[in-house]
């Protein structure tokens, strides 16, 4: 599971095909299709991860347990927050407020300026649409 996620991260920007399934309500049957993801311009902004390597080591330590508890509790907090306010950014300071361990969470920012790659890629379609309307 971690290896797959790490591999996907290191191959960011590479074309990727996913098989997807759904249910056609008119035909009343399961349908399958494919989705191709690829970046055609600006790929150099993603950086070069070709020389990055990693190794996975299992360790039963108190630090591993603490990191796991923090990661899972933040995931739970953000998932619940997202259900309450669909499309709002999850990488803002406001998104983590109210979490018991908020002062231990890294990677959030207070700035409304600038474009953050992950925010641009994973932005909720409703928010992206509003942003596009404001740009025109």
PyMOL commands that set and color helices and strands:
alter all, ss='L'
color gray80, all
select helices_A, chain A and resi 2-10+43-46+62-84+93-96+102-104+117-122+125-135
alter helices_A, ss='H'
color red, helices_A
select strands_A, chain A and resi 16-24+29-37
alter strands_A, ss='S'
color yellow, strands_A
deselect
rebuild
show_as cartoon
